[in-house]
Amino acid sequence: MDIFNTALSWIKEQEKSKYIYLGPLIIGLLATISYIANHDINLANMTKTNILIVASIWFLVIVICVALRWTRRFPRFKANECGVLFIIDTYEEQDRKIIEKYLLSDVRRKFESSLLYNAKVLFLPEYQTKKFSEMTKEERKQIISKSGAKLAFYGEGKTGHYKQKEVYKLSLGSVVTHDNIPIQLSRYLSAEMFVVMKPISQIIIPTDDTIVGYDVLTASIKYIADYILAAAFFRTEHYSDAQKILESNYVALKSISRNIPAIATLKNIVPIKLRDTYILLADSAYKKFLESKDKGFLDEMHVYIEKQEKIGKTEQSYYVQNALYYFCKERNVKKAKEYIKKCEEEKYKEFAWQYDKVFLNLYASMTNQTIAASYRKYKTLLRKNPDINIEREVEEFILDLLDFEPDKIQMKWLLAMLMNARNEFILSEEYLSQFVNELNIECSKETQKYIDHLRRCNSDKRVFYENSSK
C-alpha cells in the first residue's frame, strides 16, 4: 500500500509535467508485479484467467494514458467559432489565480456576450503555457493556427510593485491568424497590431480599484481584440465583417470618458479604419453596378458614401465616389463637377480625379476648346503619371457609356489617346477615324493640329505625349 501511495503522490507532483504519462505506466507495472507475487504466478502455471486479468490492467493503463493525452491536448475551436486564446505564463500559482479572477474571467464574459461574432474564449492550462513559452515564434504561430483561434494573446504575469503598492504585472503580446495574404499586407497588419497593443503591453492589476477600473481595463482588451480582428478581416477583404465590428466599437468608444491610453489610441484609429472600410464597400457596390448595370447597387454605394461623411474628415475618395454616383445614377453632370472641383480645391496629389474632370468637361460640351483641353491634359497625365489600372478603368467606363449613349462621339477621342498611350496604334487610329468622321463641328486650327499629330504618331507607332510639337 505504501508503494501505491508513493506512486500516487509522485503522479500528483507531475500533474503539470511532461512525465505525467509515466504515472499510469508505473501503477500498471506495480499492479502487475503485485498480482503475480500474491498469486505465485509463473510462466509454467499461468492460466487464461491470469492472462485476462493482467491484460485488463494494461488495457486500463492505456485508456488512462489516452484520456490524459486527450485532456492535455492544445485546445481547438469549432469552425463556426471566432476563437480567442489566452496564453499567460506565471511564475507562481497565486499570480495566475489573481490574473484569472480579476482580469481574464471578465474578459471572457465580455467576449462571449458579444453579438458581433460567435466568440469563444479559452485559457491555455499552465502546463501547456510552459511549453508555449519555450517555442520559437514560428512554432507559436503553427500551434495557434492549428487550434483554429482567430486571435491569441500571450505573455507573462508576476508579482511586482507599482506606486509603492504590491500589484500583479501582466505583459501582453498578440498573434492573429488570417487567410493567406501578400507579405506586404501581412506587414501592414503587424504594424497595426503593434500600435493598438502598445498601450496594454504592460498591464497593472491592483488588489483594489485605486489605479484603474477593472471594467475599463478588460473593456480595453476586448476593444483592442475587436480592432485586431476587424483589421484582419479588412486586410483579407472581408469588408462587411470588418464594418460590423468597427461600427459597434465606434459607438461604444464614444461613451467612455476616462483617459485610458488604450481607449485613446482606439478612438483615434477606429474612425479611420471604419471610413476606409466604407470607401471600399462603396467601391465594391460601384463595381457590382458596372458588372450588372443594376442601379440598385448605386443606392447601396450612396449609403456607404453618406456613412463616410458622418465619420468626420472626408478624403478624395468621398468626392470622387459622389461624382460617380451622381453621374451614373442621374447623369447630373453639374453635381458631379461640383464634387470633382472639391478635389481640385483640396489639391489632392492623387491624379485619378483629373481623368474624371476631363471626362465631365468633354461629356458636357463638345467644343474645340474642350477637345483641345482634353488633349493637353491627357498628354500631361499620361506622361507624368502613367497608371495602367486607372487607364483601363477609364477605358471600360467610356465603352460602357457608348453602349448606352452612342452619340457621345467625343468619348472616342479620349479612347484614341488612351489606346495610343498603350501602344495599340491600330485601335487608336480606328477610334480617331470614327471620331473625325462623326464630328459635327468645324475644327479649329488647334483641334486640327492635335488630330493630325495623333494620326502621325499612330502611323509612326509612337506615343503622342512624347513630342507634341509636330
C-alpha positions as CSV (number, residue, x, y, z in Angstrom):
1,M,0.0,0.0,0.0
2,D,2.9,2.4,0.8
3,I,4.3,1.7,-2.7
4,F,0.9,2.7,-4.2
5,N,0.6,5.8,-2.1
6,T,4.2,6.9,-3.1
7,A,3.3,6.4,-6.7
8,L,0.1,8.4,-6.5
9,S,2.0,11.2,-4.7
10,W,4.6,11.2,-7.5
11,I,1.8,11.4,-10.1
12,K,0.2,14.3,-8.4
13,E,3.6,16.2,-8.3
14,Q,4.0,15.5,-12.0
15,E,0.5,16.8,-12.9
16,K,1.9,19.7,-14.9
17,S,4.9,17.8,-16.2
18,K,5.5,16.1,-19.5
19,Y,6.4,13.0,-17.4
20,I,2.8,12.6,-16.2
21,Y,2.3,9.6,-18.6
22,L,4.8,7.6,-16.6
23,G,2.4,7.6,-13.7
24,P,-0.2,5.2,-15.1
25,L,2.7,3.0,-16.5
26,I,4.3,2.8,-13.1
27,I,1.0,1.9,-11.4
28,G,0.3,-0.7,-14.1
29,L,3.7,-2.2,-13.6
30,L,3.3,-2.2,-9.8
31,A,-0.2,-3.7,-10.0
32,T,1.1,-6.4,-12.4
33,I,4.0,-7.3,-10.1
34,S,1.8,-7.3,-7.0
35,Y,-0.8,-9.6,-8.7
36,I,1.8,-12.0,-9.9
37,A,3.6,-12.1,-6.5
38,N,0.4,-12.5,-4.4
39,H,-0.8,-15.4,-6.6
40,D,2.6,-17.0,-7.0
41,I,2.2,-17.0,-10.8
42,N,4.9,-18.0,-13.2
43,L,5.1,-19.0,-16.9
44,A,4.5,-22.6,-16.0
45,N,1.3,-22.3,-14.1
46,M,-0.2,-19.2,-15.7
47,T,-3.9,-19.7,-16.7
48,K,-6.2,-17.9,-19.2
49,T,-7.7,-16.1,-16.2
50,N,-4.3,-14.8,-15.1
51,I,-3.6,-13.5,-18.6
52,L,-7.0,-11.9,-18.8
53,I,-6.5,-10.0,-15.5
54,V,-3.0,-8.8,-16.5
55,A,-4.3,-7.7,-19.9
56,S,-7.2,-5.9,-18.2
57,I,-4.7,-4.0,-16.0
58,W,-2.7,-2.8,-19.1
59,F,-5.9,-2.1,-21.0
60,L,-6.9,0.3,-18.2
61,V,-3.4,1.8,-18.2
62,I,-3.7,2.5,-22.0
63,V,-7.2,4.0,-21.5
64,I,-5.9,6.3,-18.8
65,C,-2.9,7.4,-20.9
66,V,-5.2,8.1,-23.9
67,A,-7.5,10.1,-21.6
68,L,-4.6,12.1,-20.2
69,R,-3.4,12.8,-23.7
70,W,-6.9,14.0,-24.8
71,T,-7.4,16.2,-21.8
72,R,-3.9,17.7,-22.1
73,R,-4.1,18.5,-25.9
74,F,-3.9,22.1,-27.1
75,P,-7.4,23.5,-27.2
76,R,-9.3,23.6,-30.5
77,F,-12.1,25.8,-31.6
78,K,-15.0,24.8,-33.7
79,A,-15.2,26.0,-37.3
80,N,-18.1,28.4,-36.6
81,E,-16.4,30.0,-33.6
82,C,-14.3,33.1,-33.5
83,G,-11.7,31.7,-31.1
84,V,-9.7,33.9,-28.8
85,L,-6.9,32.1,-27.0
86,F,-5.1,33.5,-23.9
87,I,-1.7,32.1,-23.1
88,I,-0.4,33.6,-19.9
89,D,2.7,32.2,-18.2
90,T,3.0,32.9,-14.4
91,Y,5.9,32.1,-12.0
92,E,3.6,31.5,-9.1
93,E,0.2,29.7,-8.9
94,Q,-1.1,32.6,-6.8
95,D,-0.3,35.0,-9.6
96,R,-2.2,33.0,-12.1
97,K,-5.3,32.8,-9.8
98,I,-5.3,36.6,-9.3
99,I,-5.0,37.3,-13.0
100,E,-7.7,34.8,-13.9
101,K,-10.0,36.1,-11.1
102,Y,-9.7,39.8,-11.7
103,L,-9.0,40.1,-15.4
104,L,-9.4,37.1,-17.6
105,S,-12.8,35.9,-16.3
106,D,-14.2,39.4,-17.1
107,V,-12.6,39.4,-20.5
108,R,-14.2,36.1,-21.2
109,R,-17.6,37.4,-20.2
110,K,-17.3,40.5,-22.4
111,F,-16.2,38.4,-25.4
112,E,-18.8,35.7,-25.1
113,S,-21.7,38.1,-24.5
114,S,-20.8,40.0,-27.7
115,L,-23.3,39.7,-30.6
116,L,-20.8,40.8,-33.2
117,Y,-19.5,37.3,-33.8
118,N,-19.7,33.8,-32.2
119,A,-16.9,34.4,-29.8
120,K,-15.3,31.6,-27.7
121,V,-12.5,32.3,-25.2
122,L,-10.1,29.7,-23.9
123,F,-7.2,29.9,-21.4
124,L,-4.3,27.7,-22.0
125,P,-3.6,25.5,-18.9
126,E,-0.4,26.3,-17.1
127,Y,1.5,23.2,-18.1
128,Q,0.8,23.9,-21.7
129,T,1.7,27.6,-21.3
130,K,5.1,26.4,-20.1
131,K,5.6,24.6,-23.4
132,F,4.4,27.5,-25.4
133,S,6.8,29.9,-23.8
134,E,9.7,27.7,-24.9
135,M,8.6,27.6,-28.5
136,T,10.0,29.7,-31.4
137,K,7.9,32.4,-33.0
138,E,7.0,30.2,-35.9
139,E,6.1,27.3,-33.7
140,R,3.8,29.5,-31.7
141,K,2.1,30.6,-34.9
142,Q,1.6,27.0,-36.0
143,I,0.1,26.0,-32.7
144,I,-2.3,28.9,-32.7
145,S,-3.3,28.2,-36.3
146,K,-3.9,24.5,-35.5
147,S,-6.1,25.5,-32.6
148,G,-8.4,27.3,-35.0
149,A,-8.1,30.6,-33.0
150,K,-8.5,33.8,-34.9
151,L,-6.6,35.7,-32.3
152,A,-4.3,34.9,-29.4
153,F,-2.9,37.0,-26.5
154,Y,0.2,35.7,-24.9
155,G,2.5,37.0,-22.2
156,E,3.6,36.5,-18.6
157,G,2.3,37.7,-15.2
158,K,4.2,38.1,-12.0
159,T,4.0,39.9,-8.7
160,G,5.6,43.4,-8.5
161,H,5.2,46.9,-7.2
162,Y,3.6,50.0,-8.6
163,K,3.5,53.3,-6.8
164,Q,4.6,51.6,-3.6
165,K,1.8,49.0,-3.8
166,E,2.0,45.3,-4.4
167,V,0.4,44.6,-7.8
168,Y,0.3,41.9,-10.4
169,K,2.1,42.8,-13.7
170,L,0.9,41.3,-16.9
171,S,2.8,41.8,-20.2
172,L,0.8,41.0,-23.3
173,G,1.6,40.4,-27.0
174,S,-0.8,39.1,-29.7
175,V,-0.9,36.9,-32.8
176,V,-3.7,37.0,-35.3
177,T,-4.4,34.3,-37.9
178,H,-5.8,35.1,-41.3
179,D,-6.3,33.8,-44.8
180,N,-3.1,33.8,-47.0
181,I,-2.3,37.4,-47.9
182,P,0.7,39.0,-49.6
183,I,3.7,39.6,-47.4
184,Q,3.3,43.4,-47.6
185,L,-0.3,43.2,-46.4
186,S,0.8,40.9,-43.5
187,R,3.3,43.6,-42.6
188,Y,0.7,46.3,-42.6
189,L,-1.4,44.1,-40.3
190,S,1.5,43.5,-37.9
191,A,2.1,47.3,-37.8
192,E,-1.5,47.9,-36.9
193,M,-1.3,45.3,-34.1
194,F,1.8,46.9,-32.7
195,V,0.1,50.3,-32.5
196,V,-3.0,49.0,-30.7
197,M,-1.2,46.6,-28.4
198,K,1.4,49.1,-27.2
199,P,-1.0,50.7,-24.5
200,I,-1.7,47.3,-23.0
201,S,1.7,45.7,-23.4
202,Q,2.2,46.2,-19.6
203,I,-1.0,45.8,-17.5
204,I,-1.1,46.6,-13.8
205,I,-3.6,44.6,-11.8
206,P,-4.0,46.1,-8.3
207,T,-5.6,44.4,-5.4
208,D,-8.2,47.2,-5.2
209,D,-9.6,49.7,-7.7
210,T,-7.3,52.6,-6.9
211,I,-5.2,52.5,-10.1
212,V,-7.5,51.6,-12.9
213,G,-11.0,50.2,-13.0
214,Y,-11.1,46.6,-13.9
215,D,-14.2,47.1,-16.1
216,V,-12.4,49.7,-18.3
217,L,-9.3,47.6,-18.4
218,T,-11.0,44.4,-19.5
219,A,-13.1,46.5,-21.9
220,S,-9.8,47.9,-23.4
221,I,-8.6,44.3,-24.1
222,K,-11.9,43.5,-25.6
223,Y,-12.0,46.5,-27.9
224,I,-8.4,46.0,-28.9
225,A,-9.1,42.4,-29.8
226,D,-12.2,43.6,-31.8
227,Y,-10.0,46.1,-33.7
228,I,-7.3,43.5,-34.5
229,L,-10.0,41.0,-35.8
230,A,-11.6,43.8,-37.8
231,A,-8.2,44.8,-39.3
232,A,-7.6,41.1,-40.2
233,F,-11.0,41.0,-41.9
234,F,-10.2,44.3,-43.7
235,R,-6.8,43.0,-45.0
236,T,-8.4,39.8,-46.3
237,E,-11.1,41.8,-48.0
238,H,-14.0,40.6,-45.7
239,Y,-15.2,44.2,-45.5
240,S,-18.7,43.5,-44.2
241,D,-17.3,41.6,-41.2
242,A,-14.9,44.5,-40.5
243,Q,-17.7,47.0,-40.8
244,K,-19.9,45.2,-38.3
245,I,-17.1,45.1,-35.6
246,L,-15.8,48.6,-36.3
247,E,-19.3,50.3,-36.2
248,S,-20.0,48.7,-32.8
249,N,-16.7,49.8,-31.4
250,Y,-17.0,53.3,-32.8
251,V,-20.3,53.8,-30.9
252,A,-19.1,52.1,-27.7
253,L,-15.8,54.0,-27.5
254,K,-17.6,57.4,-27.7
255,S,-19.3,56.6,-24.4
256,I,-16.0,56.0,-22.5
257,S,-14.8,59.3,-21.0
258,R,-12.0,58.0,-18.8
259,N,-8.5,58.9,-20.0
260,I,-7.2,55.4,-20.6
261,P,-4.2,55.2,-23.1
262,A,-5.6,52.1,-24.9
263,I,-9.0,53.7,-25.4
264,A,-7.4,57.0,-26.5
265,T,-5.5,55.1,-29.2
266,L,-8.6,53.3,-30.4
267,K,-10.6,56.5,-30.5
268,N,-8.1,57.8,-33.0
269,I,-7.7,54.8,-35.3
270,V,-11.1,53.1,-35.3
271,P,-12.8,56.0,-37.2
272,I,-10.0,56.0,-39.8
273,K,-10.3,52.2,-40.3
274,L,-14.1,52.5,-40.4
275,R,-14.0,55.2,-43.0
276,D,-11.6,53.2,-45.2
277,T,-14.0,50.2,-44.9
278,Y,-16.9,52.4,-46.1
279,I,-14.7,53.6,-49.0
280,L,-14.0,50.0,-50.1
281,L,-17.6,48.9,-49.6
282,A,-18.8,51.8,-51.8
283,D,-16.2,50.9,-54.4
284,S,-17.4,47.3,-54.3
285,A,-21.0,48.3,-54.8
286,Y,-19.9,50.5,-57.7
287,K,-18.1,47.6,-59.4
288,K,-21.2,45.5,-59.0
289,F,-23.2,48.2,-60.8
290,L,-20.7,48.2,-63.7
291,E,-20.9,44.4,-64.0
292,S,-24.7,44.2,-63.7
293,K,-25.9,47.7,-64.8
294,D,-28.3,47.4,-61.8
295,K,-28.7,50.9,-60.4
296,G,-29.8,49.4,-57.1
297,F,-26.1,48.9,-56.4
298,L,-25.6,52.7,-56.8
299,D,-28.1,53.2,-54.0
300,E,-26.0,50.8,-51.9
301,M,-22.9,52.8,-52.9
302,H,-24.5,56.0,-51.8
303,V,-25.3,54.6,-48.3
304,Y,-21.6,54.0,-47.8
305,I,-20.7,57.4,-49.1
306,E,-23.0,59.1,-46.6
307,K,-21.6,57.0,-43.8
308,Q,-18.1,58.3,-44.7
309,E,-19.4,61.9,-44.2
310,K,-20.8,61.0,-40.8
311,I,-17.4,59.7,-39.6
312,G,-15.8,63.1,-40.0
313,K,-12.9,64.3,-42.2
314,T,-13.5,63.2,-45.8
315,E,-10.9,62.2,-48.3
316,Q,-10.5,62.3,-52.1
317,S,-12.5,59.0,-52.4
318,Y,-15.5,60.6,-50.9
319,Y,-15.7,63.3,-53.6
320,V,-14.8,61.0,-56.5
321,Q,-17.4,58.4,-55.4
322,N,-20.0,61.1,-55.1
323,A,-19.2,62.4,-58.6
324,L,-19.5,58.8,-59.9
325,Y,-22.8,58.3,-58.1
326,Y,-24.5,61.5,-59.4
327,F,-23.3,60.9,-62.9
328,C,-24.2,57.2,-63.2
329,K,-27.5,57.5,-61.2
330,E,-28.9,60.8,-62.6
331,R,-26.5,62.0,-65.3
332,N,-26.2,65.0,-63.1
333,V,-23.1,66.5,-64.6
334,K,-23.3,69.7,-62.7
335,K,-23.4,67.9,-59.3
336,A,-20.6,65.6,-60.3
337,K,-18.4,68.5,-61.4
338,E,-19.0,70.2,-58.0
339,Y,-17.5,67.2,-56.2
340,I,-14.5,67.0,-58.6
341,K,-13.9,70.7,-58.0
342,K,-13.6,69.9,-54.3
343,C,-10.7,67.6,-55.2
344,E,-9.1,70.5,-57.1
345,E,-9.6,72.9,-54.2
346,E,-8.1,70.4,-51.7
347,K,-5.2,70.0,-54.1
348,Y,-5.1,66.2,-53.7
349,K,-1.9,64.8,-55.1
350,E,-3.5,61.7,-56.4
351,F,-4.4,62.3,-60.0
352,A,-7.3,59.9,-60.7
353,W,-9.8,62.6,-60.2
354,Q,-8.2,64.6,-63.0
355,Y,-9.3,62.0,-65.5
356,D,-12.9,62.5,-64.2
357,K,-12.6,66.3,-64.7
358,V,-11.5,65.8,-68.3
359,F,-14.3,63.3,-68.9
360,L,-17.1,65.5,-67.4
361,N,-16.0,68.7,-69.2
362,L,-15.9,66.9,-72.6
363,Y,-19.2,65.0,-71.9
364,A,-21.0,68.2,-71.0
365,S,-19.8,70.1,-74.1
366,M,-18.1,69.0,-77.3
367,T,-16.4,72.2,-78.5
368,N,-13.0,72.9,-79.9
369,Q,-12.0,74.3,-76.5
370,T,-12.9,71.1,-74.6
371,I,-11.4,68.8,-77.3
372,A,-8.1,70.7,-77.2
373,A,-8.1,70.9,-73.4
374,S,-8.6,67.2,-73.1
375,Y,-5.6,66.6,-75.4
376,R,-3.4,68.8,-73.4
377,K,-4.5,67.3,-70.1
378,Y,-4.2,63.7,-71.2
379,K,-0.7,64.5,-72.6
380,T,0.3,65.7,-69.2
381,L,-1.4,62.9,-67.2
382,L,-0.1,60.1,-69.4
383,R,3.4,61.4,-69.5
384,K,3.8,62.3,-65.8
385,N,1.6,59.8,-64.1
386,P,1.1,56.6,-66.2
387,D,-1.1,54.1,-64.4
388,I,-2.4,51.2,-66.5
389,N,-5.1,50.3,-63.9
390,I,-6.6,53.8,-64.0
391,E,-6.3,53.9,-67.8
392,R,-8.2,50.6,-68.1
393,E,-10.9,51.8,-65.7
394,V,-11.4,54.9,-67.8
395,E,-11.5,52.9,-71.0
396,E,-14.1,50.4,-69.6
397,F,-16.2,53.2,-68.3
398,I,-16.2,55.0,-71.6
399,L,-17.0,51.8,-73.6
400,D,-20.0,51.1,-71.2
401,L,-21.2,54.7,-71.7
402,L,-21.0,54.4,-75.5
403,D,-23.2,51.3,-75.3
404,F,-26.0,53.5,-73.8
405,E,-25.1,56.8,-75.5
406,P,-23.5,56.1,-78.9
407,D,-24.0,59.8,-79.9
408,K,-21.3,60.9,-77.4
409,I,-18.6,60.6,-80.1
410,Q,-16.2,62.9,-78.2
411,M,-15.6,59.9,-76.0
412,K,-13.9,58.2,-79.0
413,W,-11.4,61.0,-78.9
414,L,-10.4,60.0,-75.4
415,L,-10.3,56.4,-76.3
416,A,-8.0,57.2,-79.3
417,M,-5.5,58.9,-76.9
418,L,-5.7,56.1,-74.3
419,M,-5.1,53.4,-77.0
420,N,-2.1,55.3,-78.4
421,A,-0.6,55.5,-74.9
422,R,-0.9,51.7,-74.6
423,N,0.9,51.3,-77.9
424,E,-2.3,49.9,-79.5
425,F,-1.8,52.2,-82.5
426,I,-4.2,50.4,-84.9
427,L,-7.1,50.5,-82.4
428,S,-6.2,54.1,-81.6
429,E,-6.5,55.0,-85.3
430,E,-9.9,53.3,-85.6
431,Y,-11.3,55.4,-82.8
432,L,-9.7,58.5,-84.1
433,S,-11.2,57.9,-87.6
434,Q,-14.6,57.3,-86.1
435,F,-14.4,60.5,-84.1
436,V,-13.3,62.6,-87.1
437,N,-15.9,61.1,-89.5
438,E,-18.7,61.7,-87.0
439,L,-17.6,65.1,-85.8
440,N,-20.3,67.7,-86.5
441,I,-18.4,70.9,-85.7
442,E,-15.8,72.7,-87.7
443,C,-12.3,72.1,-86.3
444,S,-10.2,75.0,-85.1
445,K,-6.6,75.2,-86.1
446,E,-5.6,73.9,-82.7
447,T,-8.0,71.0,-82.7
448,Q,-6.9,70.0,-86.3
449,K,-3.3,70.3,-85.2
450,Y,-3.8,67.8,-82.3
451,I,-5.8,65.4,-84.5
452,D,-3.1,65.4,-87.2
453,H,-0.4,64.9,-84.6
454,L,-2.2,61.9,-83.1
455,R,-2.6,60.4,-86.5
456,R,1.1,60.8,-87.4
457,C,2.0,59.2,-84.1
458,N,-0.2,56.2,-84.8
459,S,1.4,55.9,-88.3
460,D,4.9,56.2,-86.8
461,K,4.0,53.9,-84.0
462,R,5.0,56.2,-81.2
463,V,3.0,57.6,-78.2
464,F,1.6,61.1,-78.8
465,Y,2.7,62.6,-75.5
466,E,6.5,62.2,-76.2
467,N,6.6,65.1,-78.6
468,S,3.7,67.3,-79.2
469,S,5.4,70.0,-81.2
470,K,4.9,68.3,-84.6
